[in-house]
């Protein structure tokens, strides 16, 4: 009889293996945990998106307001004024205290002409 010439080699190969009940239970638990994690992450994503939507809306409002001010060349803001009732000229004049500009001048009304104020000059 002739002797066989063989060579043995060990290794690994990806092959079908039937799952056992404990392996199925482990996989089910892992899947359930992942499902809950997905729900939690989606809720966090939604909350973060809402937060950033609010931040974006706020920034857009600033851009819009400032663009209008730049386009118009002015903005409305409180300015100290002085209103002078002049019974000699029968006029009422309002002046900006920051620039000295007269912003309004008009005749006194009939009621104003009849009034006298303490401290008139």
C-alpha distances in whole Angstrom, upper triangle without the diagonal:
4,6,9,12,15,19,21,25,28,31,34,35,38,37,39,40,42,45,46,49,50,49,51,54,54,54,57,59,58,59,62,63,62,64,67,67,67,70,72,71,72,76,76,75,78,80,80,80,84,85,84,86,89,88,88,91,93,92,93,96,97,96,99,102,101,101,104,106,105,106,109,110,111,110,113,113,116,119,122,125,129,131,135,138,141,144,146,144,143,139,136,133,130,128,125,125,122,123,127,126,129,126,129,133,135,138,139,139,143,141,140,144,145,143,144,141,142,141,142,143
4,6,9,12,16,19,22,25,29,31,32,36,35,37,38,41,44,45,49,49,48,50,53,52,52,55,57,56,57,61,61,60,63,66,65,65,69,70,69,70,74,74,73,76,78,77,78,81,82,81,83,86,86,85,88,91,90,90,94,95,94,96,99,99,98,101,103,102,103,106,107,108,108,110,111,113,116,119,122,126,129,132,135,138,141,143,141,140,136,133,131,127,125,122,122,119,120,124,123,126,124,126,130,132,136,136,137,140,139,138,141,143,140,141,139,139,139,139,140
4,6,9,13,15,19,22,25,28,30,33,33,35,36,38,41,42,46,47,45,47,50,50,49,53,54,53,54,58,58,58,60,63,62,62,66,67,66,68,71,71,70,73,75,74,75,79,79,79,80,83,83,83,86,88,87,88,91,92,91,93,96,96,95,99,101,99,100,104,104,106,105,107,108,111,113,116,120,123,126,129,132,135,138,140,138,137,133,130,128,124,123,119,119,116,117,121,121,123,121,124,127,129,133,134,134,137,136,135,138,140,138,138,136,136,136,136,137
4,6,10,12,16,19,22,25,26,29,29,32,33,35,38,39,43,44,42,44,47,46,46,49,51,50,51,55,55,54,57,59,59,59,62,64,63,64,67,67,67,70,72,71,72,75,76,75,77,80,80,79,82,84,83,84,88,88,87,90,93,92,92,95,97,96,97,100,101,102,101,104,104,107,110,113,116,120,122,126,129,132,135,137,135,134,130,127,124,121,119,116,116,113,114,118,117,120,117,120,124,126,129,130,130,134,132,131,135,136,134,135,132,133,132,133,134
4,7,10,14,17,20,23,24,28,28,31,32,35,38,39,43,43,41,44,47,46,45,49,50,49,50,53,54,53,55,58,57,57,61,62,61,62,66,65,65,68,70,69,70,73,74,73,75,78,77,77,80,82,81,82,85,86,85,87,90,90,89,93,94,93,94,98,98,100,99,101,102,105,107,110,114,117,120,123,126,129,132,134,132,131,128,124,122,118,117,113,113,110,111,115,115,117,115,118,121,124,127,128,128,132,130,129,132,134,132,133,130,131,130,131,132
4,7,10,13,16,19,21,24,24,27,28,31,34,36,39,40,38,40,43,42,41,45,47,45,46,50,50,49,52,54,53,54,57,58,57,59,62,62,61,64,66,65,66,69,70,69,71,74,74,73,76,78,77,78,82,82,82,84,87,87,86,89,91,90,91,94,95,96,96,98,98,101,104,107,110,114,116,120,123,126,129,131,129,128,124,121,118,115,113,110,110,107,108,112,111,114,111,114,118,120,124,124,125,128,127,125,129,131,128,129,126,127,126,127,128
4,7,10,13,17,18,22,22,26,27,30,32,34,38,38,36,38,41,40,39,43,44,42,44,47,47,46,49,52,51,51,54,55,54,56,59,59,58,61,63,62,63,66,67,66,68,71,71,70,73,75,74,75,79,79,78,81,84,83,83,86,88,87,88,91,92,93,92,95,95,98,101,104,107,111,113,117,119,122,126,128,126,125,121,118,115,111,110,106,106,103,105,108,108,110,108,111,115,117,120,121,122,125,124,122,126,127,125,126,123,124,123,124,125
4,7,10,13,15,19,20,23,23,27,29,31,34,34,32,35,37,36,36,39,41,39,40,44,44,43,46,48,47,48,51,52,51,53,56,56,55,58,60,59,60,64,64,63,66,68,68,68,71,73,72,73,76,77,76,79,81,81,81,84,86,85,86,89,90,91,90,92,93,95,98,101,104,108,111,114,117,120,123,125,123,122,119,115,113,109,108,104,104,101,103,106,106,108,106,109,112,115,118,119,119,122,121,120,123,125,122,123,121,121,121,121,122
4,7,10,12,16,17,21,22,25,27,29,33,32,30,32,35,34,33,37,38,36,38,41,41,40,43,45,44,45,48,49,48,50,53,52,52,55,57,56,57,60,61,60,62,65,64,64,67,69,68,69,73,73,72,75,78,77,77,80,82,81,82,86,86,87,86,89,89,92,94,97,101,104,107,110,113,116,119,122,119,118,115,111,109,105,104,100,100,97,99,102,102,104,102,105,109,111,114,115,115,119,117,116,119,121,119,120,117,117,117,118,119
4,7,10,14,15,18,19,22,24,26,29,29,26,29,32,30,30,33,34,33,34,38,37,37,39,42,41,41,45,46,44,46,50,49,49,52,54,53,54,57,58,57,59,62,62,62,65,66,66,67,70,71,70,72,75,75,75,78,80,79,80,83,84,85,84,86,86,89,92,95,98,102,104,108,111,114,117,119,117,116,112,109,106,103,101,98,98,95,96,100,100,102,100,102,106,108,112,112,113,116,115,113,117,118,116,117,114,115,114,115,116
4,7,10,12,16,17,20,22,24,27,27,24,27,29,27,27,30,32,30,31,35,34,33,36,39,37,38,41,42,41,43,46,46,45,48,50,49,50,54,54,53,55,58,58,58,61,63,62,63,66,67,66,69,71,71,71,74,76,75,76,80,80,81,80,82,83,85,88,91,94,98,101,104,107,110,113,115,113,112,109,105,103,99,98,94,94,91,93,96,96,98,96,99,103,105,108,109,109,112,111,110,113,115,112,113,110,111,110,111,112
4,7,9,13,13,17,18,21,24,24,21,23,26,24,23,27,28,26,27,31,31,30,32,35,34,34,38,39,38,40,43,42,42,45,47,46,47,50,51,50,52,55,55,55,58,60,59,60,63,64,64,66,69,69,69,72,74,73,74,77,78,79,78,80,80,83,86,89,92,96,98,102,104,107,110,113,111,109,106,102,100,97,95,92,92,89,91,94,94,96,93,96,100,102,105,106,106,109,108,107,110,112,109,110,108,108,108,109,110
4,6,10,12,15,17,20,23,23,20,22,25,24,22,26,27,25,26,30,30,29,31,34,33,33,37,38,37,38,41,41,41,44,46,45,46,49,50,49,51,54,54,54,57,59,58,59,62,63,63,65,68,68,67,70,72,72,73,76,77,78,77,79,79,82,85,88,91,95,97,101,103,106,109,112,110,108,105,101,99,96,94,91,91,88,90,93,93,95,92,95,99,101,104,105,105,108,107,106,109,111,108,109,107,108,107,108,109
4,7,9,13,14,18,21,21,18,19,22,21,19,22,24,22,23,27,27,26,28,31,30,30,33,35,34,35,38,38,38,41,43,42,43,46,47,47,48,51,51,51,54,56,56,56,59,61,60,62,65,65,65,68,70,69,70,73,74,75,74,76,77,79,82,86,89,92,94,98,101,104,107,109,107,106,102,99,97,93,92,88,89,86,88,91,90,92,90,92,96,98,101,102,102,105,104,103,106,108,106,107,104,105,105,105,107
4,6,10,12,15,19,20,17,18,21,20,19,22,24,23,23,26,27,26,28,31,31,31,34,36,35,36,39,40,39,42,44,44,44,47,49,48,50,53,53,53,56,58,58,58,61,63,62,64,67,67,67,70,72,72,72,75,77,77,76,78,79,81,84,88,91,94,96,100,103,106,109,111,109,107,104,101,99,95,94,91,91,88,90,93,93,94,92,94,98,100,103,104,104,107,105,104,108,109,107,108,106,107,107,107,109
4,7,9,13,16,17,14,15,19,18,17,19,22,21,21,24,26,25,26,29,29,29,32,34,34,35,38,39,38,41,43,43,43,46,48,48,49,52,53,52,55,57,57,58,61,62,62,63,66,67,67,69,72,71,72,75,76,77,76,78,78,81,84,87,90,94,96,100,102,105,108,110,108,107,103,100,98,94,93,90,91,88,90,93,92,94,91,94,97,99,102,103,103,106,104,103,107,108,106,107,105,106,106,107,108
4,6,9,13,14,11,12,16,16,15,17,20,19,20,23,24,24,25,28,29,29,32,33,33,35,37,38,38,41,43,43,44,47,48,48,49,52,53,53,55,58,58,59,61,63,63,64,67,68,68,70,73,72,73,76,77,78,76,78,79,81,84,87,90,94,96,100,102,105,108,111,109,107,104,100,98,95,94,91,91,89,90,94,93,95,92,94,98,100,103,103,103,106,104,104,107,108,106,107,105,106,106,107,108
4,7,10,12,10,10,14,14,13,15,18,18,19,21,23,23,24,27,28,28,31,33,33,34,37,38,38,40,42,43,44,46,48,48,49,52,53,53,55,58,58,59,61,63,63,65,67,68,68,71,73,73,74,76,78,78,77,78,79,81,84,87,90,94,96,100,102,105,108,110,109,107,103,100,98,95,94,91,91,89,91,94,93,95,92,94,98,99,103,103,102,105,104,103,107,108,106,107,105,105,106,106,108
4,7,8,6,6,10,11,10,12,15,15,15,18,20,20,21,24,25,26,28,30,30,31,34,35,36,38,40,40,41,44,45,46,47,50,51,51,53,55,56,57,59,61,61,63,65,66,66,69,71,71,72,75,76,76,74,76,76,79,82,85,88,91,93,97,99,103,105,108,106,104,101,97,96,92,91,88,89,86,88,92,91,92,90,92,95,97,100,100,100,103,101,100,104,105,103,104,102,102,103,103,105
4,6,5,6,9,10,11,12,14,15,16,18,20,21,22,25,26,27,29,31,31,33,35,36,37,39,41,42,43,45,46,47,49,51,52,53,55,57,57,58,61,63,63,64,67,68,68,71,73,73,74,77,78,78,76,77,77,80,83,86,89,93,94,98,100,104,106,109,107,106,102,99,97,93,93,90,90,88,90,93,92,94,91,93,97,98,101,101,101,104,102,101,105,106,104,105,102,103,103,104,106
4,5,5,6,9,10,10,12,14,15,16,19,20,21,23,24,26,27,29,30,31,33,35,36,38,39,40,42,44,45,46,48,50,51,52,54,56,57,58,60,62,62,63,66,67,68,70,72,72,73,76,77,77,75,76,76,78,82,84,88,91,93,97,99,102,105,107,106,104,101,97,96,92,91,88,89,87,89,92,91,93,90,92,95,97,100,100,99,102,100,99,103,104,102,103,100,101,102,103,104
4,5,5,6,9,10,11,12,14,15,17,18,20,21,23,24,26,27,29,30,32,33,34,36,38,39,40,42,44,45,46,48,49,50,52,54,55,56,58,60,61,62,65,66,66,69,70,71,72,74,76,76,73,74,74,77,80,83,86,89,91,95,97,100,103,106,104,102,99,96,94,90,90,87,87,85,87,90,90,91,88,90,94,96,99,98,98,101,99,98,102,103,100,101,99,99,100,101,103
4,5,5,6,9,10,11,12,14,16,17,18,20,21,22,25,26,27,28,31,31,32,35,36,37,38,41,42,43,44,47,47,48,50,52,53,54,56,58,58,60,62,63,64,66,68,69,70,72,73,73,71,73,73,75,78,81,84,88,90,93,96,99,102,104,103,101,98,94,92,89,88,85,85,83,85,88,88,89,87,89,92,94,97,97,97,99,98,97,101,102,99,100,98,98,99,100,101
4,5,5,6,9,10,10,12,14,15,16,18,20,21,23,24,25,27,29,30,31,33,35,36,37,39,40,41,43,45,46,47,49,51,52,53,55,57,57,59,61,62,63,65,67,67,68,71,72,72,70,71,71,74,77,80,83,86,88,92,94,98,100,103,101,99,96,93,91,87,87,84,84,82,84,87,87,88,85,87,91,92,95,95,95,98,96,95,99,100,97,99,96,97,97,98,100
4,5,5,6,9,10,11,12,14,15,17,18,20,21,23,24,26,27,29,30,32,33,35,36,38,39,40,42,44,45,46,48,50,51,52,54,56,56,58,60,61,62,64,66,67,68,70,71,71,69,70,70,72,76,78,81,85,87,90,92,96,99,101,100,98,95,91,90,86,85,82,83,81,83,86,85,87,84,86,89,91,94,94,93,96,94,93,97,98,96,97,94,95,95,96,98
4,5,5,6,9,10,11,12,14,16,17,18,20,21,22,24,26,27,28,30,32,33,34,36,37,39,40,42,43,44,46,48,49,50,52,54,55,56,58,60,60,62,64,65,66,68,70,69,67,68,68,70,74,77,80,83,85,89,91,95,97,100,98,96,93,90,88,84,84,81,81,79,81,84,83,85,82,84,88,90,93,92,92,95,93,92,96,97,94,95,93,94,94,95,97
4,5,5,6,9,10,10,12,14,15,16,19,20,21,22,24,26,26,28,30,31,32,34,36,37,38,40,41,42,44,46,47,48,50,52,52,54,56,57,58,60,62,63,64,66,67,67,65,67,67,69,72,75,78,82,84,88,90,93,96,98,97,95,92,88,86,83,82,79,79,77,79,82,82,83,81,83,86,88,91,91,91,93,92,91,95,96,93,94,92,93,93,94,96
4,5,5,6,9,10,10,12,14,15,17,18,20,21,23,24,25,27,29,30,31,33,35,36,37,39,41,41,43,45,46,47,49,51,52,53,55,57,57,59,61,62,63,65,67,67,65,66,66,68,71,74,77,81,82,86,88,92,94,97,95,93,90,87,85,82,81,78,78,76,78,82,81,82,79,81,85,86,89,89,89,92,90,89,93,94,91,93,90,91,91,92,94
4,5,5,6,9,10,11,12,14,16,17,18,20,21,23,24,26,27,29,30,32,33,34,36,38,39,40,42,44,45,46,48,50,51,52,54,56,56,58,60,61,62,64,66,65,63,64,64,66,70,72,75,79,80,84,86,90,92,95,94,92,89,85,83,80,79,76,77,75,77,80,79,81,78,80,83,85,88,88,87,90,88,87,91,92,90,91,88,89,89,90,92
4,5,5,6,9,10,11,12,15,15,16,18,20,21,22,24,26,27,28,30,31,32,34,36,37,38,40,42,43,44,46,48,48,50,52,53,54,56,58,59,60,62,63,63,61,62,62,64,68,71,74,77,79,83,85,89,91,94,92,90,87,84,82,78,78,74,75,73,75,78,77,79,76,78,82,84,87,86,86,89,87,86,90,91,89,90,87,88,88,89,91
4,5,5,6,9,10,10,13,14,15,16,19,20,21,23,24,25,27,29,30,31,32,35,36,37,38,40,41,42,45,46,47,48,51,52,52,55,57,57,58,60,62,62,60,61,61,63,67,70,73,76,78,82,84,87,90,93,91,89,86,82,81,77,76,73,74,72,74,77,76,78,75,77,80,82,85,85,85,87,86,85,89,90,87,89,86,87,87,88,90
4,5,5,6,9,10,11,13,14,15,17,19,20,21,23,24,26,27,29,30,32,34,35,36,38,39,41,42,44,46,46,48,50,51,52,54,56,57,58,60,61,61,59,60,60,62,65,68,71,75,76,80,82,86,88,91,89,87,84,81,79,76,75,72,73,71,73,76,75,76,74,75,79,80,83,83,83,86,84,83,87,88,85,87,84,85,85,86,88
4,5,5,6,9,10,11,12,14,16,16,18,20,21,22,24,26,27,28,30,32,33,34,36,38,39,40,42,44,45,46,48,49,50,52,54,55,56,58,59,59,57,58,58,60,63,66,69,73,74,78,80,84,86,89,88,86,82,79,77,74,73,70,70,68,70,74,73,74,72,74,77,79,82,82,81,84,82,81,85,86,84,85,82,83,83,84,86
4,5,5,6,9,10,10,12,14,15,16,18,20,21,22,24,25,26,28,30,31,32,34,36,37,38,40,42,42,44,46,47,48,50,52,53,54,56,57,57,55,56,56,59,62,65,68,71,73,77,79,83,85,88,86,85,81,78,76,72,72,69,69,67,69,72,71,73,70,72,76,77,81,81,80,83,81,81,84,85,83,84,82,82,83,83,85
4,5,5,6,9,10,11,13,14,15,17,19,20,21,23,25,26,27,29,30,31,33,35,36,37,39,41,42,43,45,47,47,49,51,52,53,55,57,56,54,55,56,58,61,64,67,70,72,76,78,82,84,87,85,83,80,76,75,71,71,68,68,66,68,71,71,72,69,71,75,76,79,79,79,81,80,79,83,84,81,83,80,81,82,82,84
4,5,5,6,9,10,11,12,14,15,17,18,20,21,23,24,26,27,29,30,32,33,35,36,38,40,41,42,44,45,46,48,50,51,52,54,55,55,53,53,54,56,59,62,65,68,70,74,76,79,82,85,83,81,78,74,73,69,69,66,66,64,67,69,69,70,67,69,73,74,77,77,76,79,77,77,80,81,79,80,78,79,79,80,82
4,5,5,6,8,10,10,12,14,15,16,18,20,21,22,24,26,27,28,30,31,33,34,36,38,38,40,42,43,44,46,48,49,50,52,53,53,51,52,52,54,57,60,63,67,69,72,75,78,81,83,82,80,77,73,71,68,67,64,64,62,64,68,67,68,66,68,71,73,76,76,76,79,77,76,80,81,78,79,77,78,78,79,80
4,5,5,6,9,10,10,12,14,15,16,18,20,21,22,24,25,26,28,30,31,32,34,36,37,38,40,42,42,44,46,47,48,50,52,51,49,50,51,53,57,59,62,66,68,71,74,77,80,82,81,79,75,72,70,67,66,63,64,62,63,67,66,67,64,66,70,72,75,75,74,77,76,75,79,80,77,79,76,77,77,78,80
4,6,5,6,9,10,11,12,14,15,17,18,20,21,23,24,25,27,29,30,31,33,35,36,37,39,41,41,43,45,46,47,49,51,50,48,49,49,51,55,58,61,64,66,70,72,75,78,80,79,77,73,70,68,65,65,62,62,60,62,65,65,66,63,65,68,70,73,73,72,75,73,72,76,77,75,76,74,75,75,76,78
4,5,5,6,9,10,11,12,14,15,17,18,20,21,23,24,26,27,29,30,32,33,35,36,38,39,40,42,44,45,46,48,49,49,47,47,47,49,53,56,59,62,64,68,70,73,76,79,77,75,72,68,67,63,63,60,60,58,60,63,63,64,61,63,67,68,71,71,71,74,72,71,75,76,73,74,72,73,73,74,76
4,5,5,6,9,10,10,12,14,15,16,18,20,21,22,24,26,27,28,30,32,32,34,36,37,38,40,42,43,44,46,47,47,45,46,46,48,52,55,58,61,63,67,69,72,75,78,76,74,71,67,66,62,61,58,59,57,59,62,61,63,60,62,66,67,70,70,70,73,71,71,74,75,73,74,72,73,73,73,75
4,5,5,6,9,10,10,12,14,15,16,18,20,21,22,24,25,26,28,30,31,32,34,36,37,38,40,41,42,44,46,46,44,45,45,47,51,54,57,60,62,66,68,71,74,76,75,73,70,66,64,61,60,57,58,56,58,61,60,61,58,60,64,66,69,69,68,71,70,69,73,74,72,73,71,72,72,72,74
4,5,5,6,9,10,11,12,14,15,17,19,20,21,23,24,26,27,29,30,31,33,35,36,38,39,41,42,44,45,44,42,43,43,45,49,52,54,58,60,63,65,69,71,74,72,71,67,64,62,59,58,55,56,54,56,59,58,60,57,59,62,64,67,66,66,69,67,66,70,71,69,70,68,69,69,70,72
4,5,5,6,8,10,10,12,14,15,17,18,20,21,23,24,26,27,29,30,32,33,34,36,38,39,40,42,43,43,40,41,41,44,47,50,53,56,58,62,64,68,70,73,71,70,66,63,61,57,57,54,54,52,54,57,57,58,55,57,61,63,66,66,65,68,67,66,69,71,68,69,67,68,68,68,70
4,5,5,6,9,10,10,12,14,15,16,18,20,21,22,24,26,26,28,30,31,32,34,36,37,38,40,41,41,39,40,41,43,46,49,52,56,58,62,64,67,70,72,71,69,66,62,60,57,56,53,54,51,53,56,56,57,54,56,60,62,65,65,65,68,66,65,69,70,68,69,67,68,68,68,70
4,5,5,6,9,10,10,12,14,15,16,18,20,21,22,25,25,26,29,30,31,33,35,36,37,39,40,40,38,39,39,41,45,48,51,54,56,60,62,65,68,70,69,67,63,60,58,55,54,51,52,50,52,55,54,55,52,54,58,60,63,63,62,65,64,63,67,68,66,67,65,66,66,66,68
4,5,5,6,9,10,11,13,14,15,17,19,20,21,23,25,26,27,29,30,32,34,35,36,38,39,38,36,37,37,39,43,45,48,52,54,57,59,63,66,68,67,65,61,58,56,53,52,49,50,48,50,53,52,53,51,53,56,58,61,61,60,63,62,61,64,66,63,64,62,63,63,64,66
4,5,5,6,8,10,11,12,14,15,16,18,20,21,23,24,26,27,28,30,32,33,34,36,37,37,35,36,36,38,42,44,47,51,53,57,59,62,65,68,66,64,61,57,56,52,51,48,49,46,48,51,51,52,50,52,56,57,60,61,61,64,62,61,64,66,64,64,62,63,63,63,65
4,5,5,6,9,10,10,12,14,15,16,18,20,21,22,24,26,26,28,30,31,32,34,36,35,33,35,35,38,41,44,47,51,52,56,58,62,64,67,65,63,60,56,55,51,50,47,48,46,48,51,50,51,48,51,54,56,59,59,59,63,61,60,64,65,63,64,62,63,63,63,65
4,5,5,6,9,10,10,12,14,15,17,19,20,21,23,24,26,27,29,30,31,33,34,34,32,32,33,35,39,42,45,48,50,54,56,59,62,64,62,61,57,54,52,49,48,45,46,44,46,49,48,49,46,48,52,53,57,57,56,60,58,57,61,62,60,61,59,60,60,60,62
4,5,5,6,9,10,11,13,14,16,17,19,20,22,23,24,26,28,29,30,32,33,32,30,31,31,33,37,40,43,46,48,52,54,57,60,63,61,59,56,52,51,47,46,43,44,42,44,47,46,48,45,47,51,52,56,56,56,59,57,56,59,61,59,60,57,58,58,59,60
4,5,5,6,8,10,10,12,14,15,16,18,20,21,22,24,26,27,28,30,31,31,29,30,30,33,36,40,42,46,48,52,54,57,60,63,61,59,56,52,50,47,46,43,43,41,43,46,45,47,44,46,50,52,55,56,56,59,58,56,60,61,59,60,58,59,59,59,60
4,5,5,6,9,10,10,12,14,15,16,18,20,21,23,24,26,27,28,30,30,28,29,30,32,36,39,42,45,47,51,53,56,59,61,59,58,54,51,49,45,45,42,43,41,42,45,44,46,43,45,49,50,53,54,54,57,56,55,58,60,58,59,57,58,58,58,60
4,5,5,6,9,10,11,13,14,15,17,18,20,21,23,24,26,27,28,28,25,26,27,29,33,36,39,42,44,48,50,53,56,58,56,55,51,48,46,43,42,39,40,38,40,43,42,43,40,42,46,48,51,51,51,54,53,52,55,57,54,56,53,55,54,55,56
4,5,5,6,9,10,11,12,14,16,17,18,20,21,23,24,26,27,26,24,25,26,28,32,35,38,41,43,47,49,53,56,58,56,55,51,48,46,42,41,38,39,36,38,41,40,42,39,42,45,47,51,51,51,55,53,52,55,57,55,55,53,54,54,54,56
4,5,5,6,9,10,11,12,14,15,16,18,20,21,22,24,25,25,23,25,26,29,32,35,38,42,44,47,50,53,56,58,56,55,51,48,46,42,41,38,39,37,38,41,40,42,39,41,45,47,50,51,51,55,53,52,56,57,55,56,54,55,55,55,56
4,6,5,6,9,10,10,12,14,15,17,19,20,21,23,24,24,22,23,24,27,30,34,36,40,41,45,47,50,53,56,53,52,48,45,43,40,39,36,37,35,37,40,38,40,37,39,43,44,48,48,48,52,50,49,53,54,52,54,52,53,53,53,54
4,5,5,6,9,10,11,12,14,16,17,18,20,21,22,22,19,20,21,24,27,30,33,37,39,42,45,48,51,53,51,50,46,43,41,37,36,33,34,32,34,37,36,37,34,37,40,42,46,46,46,50,48,47,50,52,50,51,49,50,50,50,51
4,5,5,6,9,10,11,12,14,16,16,18,20,21,21,19,21,21,24,27,31,33,37,39,43,45,48,51,54,51,50,47,43,41,37,36,33,34,32,33,36,35,37,34,37,41,43,46,47,47,51,50,48,51,53,51,52,50,51,51,51,52
4,5,5,6,9,10,10,12,14,15,16,18,20,20,18,20,21,25,28,31,34,37,39,43,45,48,51,53,51,50,46,43,41,37,36,33,35,32,33,36,35,36,34,36,40,42,45,46,47,50,49,48,51,53,51,52,50,52,51,51,52
4,5,5,6,9,10,11,12,14,15,17,18,18,16,17,18,22,25,28,31,34,36,39,42,45,48,50,48,46,43,39,37,34,33,30,32,30,31,34,32,34,31,33,37,39,42,43,43,46,45,44,47,49,47,49,47,48,48,47,49
4,5,5,6,8,10,11,12,14,15,16,16,14,15,16,20,23,26,29,32,34,38,41,43,47,49,46,45,42,38,36,32,31,28,29,27,28,31,30,32,29,32,36,38,41,42,43,46,45,44,47,49,47,48,46,47,46,46,47
4,6,5,6,9,10,10,12,14,15,15,14,17,18,22,24,28,30,34,36,40,42,45,48,50,47,46,43,40,37,34,32,29,31,28,29,32,31,33,30,33,36,39,42,43,44,48,47,45,48,51,49,50,48,49,48,48,49
4,6,5,6,9,10,10,12,14,14,13,15,18,21,24,27,29,33,35,38,41,43,46,48,46,45,41,38,36,32,31,29,30,28,29,31,30,31,28,31,34,37,40,41,42,45,45,43,46,49,47,48,46,48,47,47,48
4,6,5,6,9,10,11,12,11,10,12,14,17,20,24,26,29,31,35,37,40,43,45,42,41,38,34,32,29,28,25,27,24,25,28,27,28,25,27,31,33,37,38,39,42,41,40,43,45,43,44,43,44,44,43,44
4,5,5,6,8,10,10,10,9,12,14,17,20,23,26,29,31,35,37,40,43,45,42,42,38,35,32,29,27,24,26,23,24,27,25,27,25,28,31,34,38,39,40,43,43,41,44,46,44,45,43,45,44,43,44
4,5,5,6,8,10,11,11,14,17,20,22,26,28,31,33,36,39,41,45,46,43,43,39,36,34,30,29,26,28,25,25,28,27,28,26,29,32,35,38,40,41,45,44,42,45,48,46,47,45,47,46,45,46
4,5,5,6,8,9,9,12,15,18,20,24,26,29,30,34,36,39,42,43,41,40,36,33,31,28,27,24,26,24,24,27,25,26,23,26,29,31,35,37,37,41,41,39,42,45,43,44,43,45,44,43,43
4,5,5,6,6,6,9,12,16,17,21,22,26,28,31,34,36,39,41,38,37,34,31,28,25,24,21,23,20,20,23,21,23,21,23,27,30,33,35,36,40,39,37,40,43,41,42,40,42,41,40,40
4,6,5,7,9,12,15,18,19,23,25,28,30,33,36,38,41,43,40,40,36,33,30,27,25,22,24,21,21,24,22,24,22,25,29,32,35,37,38,42,42,40,43,45,44,45,43,44,43,42,42
4,6,8,10,14,17,20,21,25,26,30,31,34,36,38,42,43,40,39,36,33,30,28,26,24,26,23,23,26,23,25,23,25,29,31,35,37,38,42,42,40,43,45,44,45,44,46,45,43,44
4,6,8,11,14,18,19,22,23,26,27,30,33,35,38,39,36,36,32,29,27,24,23,21,23,21,20,23,20,21,19,22,25,27,31,33,34,38,38,36,39,42,40,42,40,42,41,40,40
4,7,11,13,17,17,20,21,25,26,29,32,34,37,38,35,35,31,29,26,23,21,19,21,18,17,20,18,20,18,21,24,27,31,33,35,38,38,36,39,42,40,41,39,41,40,38,38
4,7,9,13,13,17,18,21,23,26,29,31,34,36,33,33,29,26,23,20,18,16,18,15,15,18,16,18,16,19,22,25,29,30,32,36,35,33,36,39,37,38,36,38,37,35,36
4,6,10,11,15,17,20,22,26,28,31,34,36,33,33,29,26,23,20,18,15,17,15,16,18,17,18,16,19,22,25,29,30,31,35,34,32,35,38,36,36,35,36,35,34,35
4,7,9,13,14,18,19,23,25,28,31,33,31,30,26,23,21,17,16,14,16,14,15,17,16,17,14,16,20,23,26,27,28,32,31,29,32,34,32,33,31,33,32,31,32
4,6,10,12,16,18,22,24,27,31,33,31,30,26,23,20,16,15,12,14,12,14,16,16,17,14,17,21,23,27,27,28,32,31,28,31,34,31,32,30,31,30,30,31
4,7,9,13,15,19,22,25,28,30,29,27,24,20,18,14,13,11,11,11,13,15,15,16,14,16,19,22,25,25,26,30,28,26,29,31,28,29,26,27,27,26,27
4,6,10,13,16,19,22,26,27,26,25,22,18,16,12,10,7,8,7,10,11,12,13,11,14,17,20,23,23,25,29,27,25,27,30,27,27,25,26,24,24,25
4,7,10,14,17,20,23,25,24,23,20,17,14,10,9,6,6,7,10,10,12,12,12,14,16,19,22,22,24,27,26,23,25,27,25,24,21,22,21,21,21
4,7,10,13,16,19,21,20,20,16,13,10,7,6,5,5,8,10,9,10,9,9,11,13,16,18,18,20,24,23,19,22,24,22,21,19,20,19,18,18
4,6,10,13,16,18,17,17,14,10,8,6,5,7,7,10,12,9,11,9,10,11,12,14,16,16,18,21,20,17,19,21,19,18,16,17,15,14,15
4,7,10,13,15,14,13,10,7,6,4,6,9,10,14,14,12,12,10,10,9,9,11,13,12,15,18,17,13,15,18,15,15,13,15,14,12,13
4,6,10,11,11,11,8,6,5,6,8,12,12,16,16,13,13,11,12,11,9,11,12,11,14,16,16,12,13,16,14,13,12,13,12,10,10
4,6,9,9,8,6,5,7,9,12,15,16,20,20,17,16,13,14,12,10,10,9,8,11,13,12,9,9,12,10,10,9,12,12,9,10
4,5,6,5,5,6,8,11,13,17,18,21,21,17,17,14,16,13,11,10,9,8,12,13,14,10,9,12,11,11,11,13,12,9,9
4,6,4,7,9,11,15,17,21,22,25,25,21,21,18,19,16,13,12,10,8,11,11,12,9,7,9,9,9,10,13,13,9,9
4,5,8,11,13,16,18,22,23,26,25,22,21,18,20,18,14,13,11,11,14,14,15,12,10,12,13,12,14,16,15,11,10
4,5,9,11,14,16,20,22,25,23,20,19,16,18,15,11,10,8,9,12,13,15,12,10,14,14,14,16,18,17,13,13
4,7,10,14,16,20,22,25,24,21,20,16,17,14,11,9,6,5,8,10,11,9,7,10,11,12,14,17,17,13,13
4,6,10,13,17,19,22,21,18,16,13,13,10,7,6,4,5,9,11,12,9,9,13,13,14,14,17,17,14,14
4,7,10,14,16,19,18,15,14,11,11,8,6,5,6,6,9,12,13,9,10,14,13,13,14,16,16,13,14
4,7,10,12,15,15,12,11,7,8,6,4,7,9,10,13,16,16,13,14,17,16,16,16,18,17,14,15
4,7,9,12,12,10,9,6,6,5,6,9,12,12,15,18,18,15,17,20,18,18,17,19,18,16,16
4,6,9,8,6,6,4,6,7,9,12,15,16,19,22,22,19,20,23,21,21,19,21,19,17,17
4,6,6,5,5,6,7,10,12,15,19,19,22,25,25,22,24,26,24,24,22,23,21,20,20
4,6,5,8,9,10,13,15,18,21,21,24,27,27,23,25,28,25,24,22,23,20,20,19
4,6,8,11,12,15,17,21,24,25,27,31,30,27,29,31,29,28,26,26,24,23,23
4,5,9,10,14,16,20,23,24,27,30,30,27,28,31,29,29,27,28,25,24,23
4,6,9,12,13,17,20,21,24,28,28,24,25,28,26,26,24,25,23,21,20
4,6,9,11,15,18,20,23,26,27,23,25,28,26,26,25,26,24,22,21
4,6,7,11,14,16,19,22,23,20,21,24,23,23,22,24,22,20,20
4,7,10,14,16,18,22,22,19,21,24,23,24,23,25,24,22,22
4,7,10,12,14,18,19,16,18,21,20,21,21,23,22,20,20
4,7,9,12,16,17,14,15,19,18,19,19,22,21,18,18
4,6,9,12,14,12,12,16,16,18,18,22,21,18,19
4,6,9,11,9,9,13,14,16,17,20,21,17,18
4,7,8,6,6,10,10,12,14,17,18,15,16
4,5,5,6,9,10,13,15,19,20,17,19
4,5,5,7,9,12,15,19,20,18,20
4,6,5,7,10,13,16,18,16,19
4,5,5,8,10,14,15,13,15
4,6,8,11,14,16,13,15
4,7,10,13,16,13,16
4,7,10,12,11,14
4,7,9,8,11
4,6,6,9
4,6,9
4,6
4
